[in-house]
Amino acid sequence: MSPQDASGRALQAEERYRLLVDAIIDYAIYMLAPDGTVVSWNAGAQRFKGYTTDEIVGANFTQFYTPADREAGLPERGLKNAAEQGRYETEGWRVRKDGTRFWAHVIIDPIRTSSGELIGFAKVTRDLTEKRAAEESLRQSEQQLRLLIQGVTDYAIYLLSADGLVTNWNAGARRIKGYEPEEIIGQHFSRFYTDEDQAANRPTTNLALAAREGRLEEEGWRVRKDGTRFMAHVVLDAIRDEHGHLTGFAKVTRDVTERYETQKALDKTREALFQAQKMEAVGRLTGGVAHDFNNLLTVILISLDLLRKRLPDSPLLELINNAAQAGERGAAMTRRMLAFSRQQTLKLEAVALPELVLGMHSLIKQSIGAKIAIDTHFELGLPRIKADAHQLETALLNLVLNARDAMPEGGKIVISARPAPLTETPPGSATADHYLLMEVADSGEGMDADTLEKAIDPFFTTKGVGKGTGLGLSMVHGIVEQLGGKLKLQSIPGSGTTVQLWLPVADADSTPISSAATQSQPAQPAIQGLRILAVDDNELVLINTCALLEELGHRPIRAHSAQQALDMLERIAVDLIITDHAMPRMTGSELAEHLAISHPNLPVILASGYAEITDQPARALPTLAKPFDERGLALAIGRAMELSDF
């Protein structure tokens, strides 16, 4: 190839290179003389910086720099570094022709001859303003997020590595868990779990679930640095890179102990309310059944009593006596039902509990047999309790018999009492300021949780068929509730049962129970020949009541309702009225209120299948509990006539 051809081809190559550089608009590509004078200019440079070729060629490149950078000698330093190091690369603010700034990525390369002589510089500039703005926005966003997370104190927010190591720690984590960042970063997060959860491999399982599902949310107990526990609501999110590879976990924990305890207390209150409502409903039903049953027993027992008197030498007398005994047992059952439903009349007195138990000692020993030991523990100086001594004796005997039945092979029963500490409160709502705790504990079979929950329900029993009515413990519960106290059961299968009775302490001015007061009063002389109006809406009860009155030597008149009785009293005179209390349209108490106005001196006896009359009339009236017998009826008549100054 001739020198002329080679020179031509070189010129063509140089022209193609110039055309290529001039065509690039995304980069400013131009040449500088050794002193920084611009000697070439491409389309990209013109687009970025705003100068045309004629305006900028021959000018010094320092005018692209900010005044501060020029004053600092940054342009000269860039050329010097490029010349000495063979390349200079930097980023910084540059200035356009119109004075606006842009963020530039700059590369300066020295241009030398084959002999090494510096003849200028090649400079490539790229406008990265948008990229830098995006990076700055991201940086600020990350900074704000970091500050936000660090400022949150109600949530523990931190990151875990893929294998569960703590990699950062915020102020909330420090407050909730108690660790400083330098104490916990680099440690495994399993230390926040309880010993039980760690033994069950819960931390590893949770990481695996979060990695597989992408997210795990749960509540459970966690452990602070000081060893205390708190209920935590935990969210664990898996973090993956753009390729889907697991890089770690984001963990957010909130202390919800207060909410948990509040909900637990609310659930307990709801359960107590439900139990109270259930027992109230069952109590009403039981009381109603007992009332109706007492009416039936009144008819049966009066009829049997009259038969027994009129057939004294009959071969049927034994059968009559058997039927009467069965009726008395039925009456005892209704008394238990009324005790459970808290519909019985109580005689409240100041009772010394140790004396009451001592007085029952012989009865208790006879009831439990020789295989069971009985022990008592009473603190000295125990205050008296406000109670009905007879009902409390009945309740204690029931508890002892239950304890006996729980120990078929023998064992030990301990009866104890102590003042309730002020720091303890009875189950449910307290109605008294001070309580005495009486406990009856046995060493028997105990009860599981399900049996314990149902133990005081009426008619629930674990005894065999025919061996228990299921009313004993419910009766005790009813008596204690009516006294203003509470019953609490504690039992562990195989370790025995303890029944705890919270009994209200008597006021200082309460009258102590007197042995003389409990002695039976001398019998009043029999009163006969009275004209008595018997009022009852139950025909059978009315017939038998009148028959019994005739047996006592009186002259009975029947009325089937309170209104009928009032109508009859306008035409006839009577000496006494015996009226049932629970009647439709007008009760016996309401009848007595009418009579207090129209016949103020007329004696009235209220009879009821309920042991307690809730709407007693203003004036005190003698009452007669159904079922009643001849003696009970005679005593009631005697009391009524005595009150009327007969």
ABEGO torsion letter per residue (X at the ends): XBAAAAAAAAAAAAAAAAAAAAABAABBBBBBBAAGBBABBBAAAAAAAGBBAAAABGBBAAAABBAAAAAAGAAAAAAAAAAAAGBBBBBEBBBBAAGBBBBBBBBBBBBBBAAGBBAEBBBBBBBAAAAAAAAAAAAAAAAAAAAAAAABAABBBBBBBAAGBBABBBAAAAAAAGBBAAAABGBBAAAABBAAAAAAGAAAAAAAAAAAAGBBBBBBBBBBAAGBBBBBBBBBBBBBBAAGBBAEBBBBBBBAAAAAAAAAAAAAAAAAAAAAAAAAAAAAAAAAAAAAAAAAAAAAAAAAAAAAAABAABAAAAAAAAAAAAAAAAAAAAAAAAAAAGABBBBBBBBBAAAAAAAAAAAAAAAAEAABBBBBBBBBGBBBBBBBAAAAAAAAAAAAAAAAAABAAEEBBBBBBBBBBAABBBBEBBABABBBBBBBBBABAEBBAAAAAAAABBGBBABBBGABAGAAAAAAAAAAAAAGBBBBBBBBBGAEBBBBBBBBBBBAABBBBBAAAABBBBBBBBBBGBBBBBBBABAAAAAAAAAAAAAAGBBBBBBABAAAAAAAAAABBBABBBBBABBBGBBAAAAAAAAAAABAABBBBBBBABABBABBBABBBBBBBOBBBAAAAAAAAAAAAAAAGX
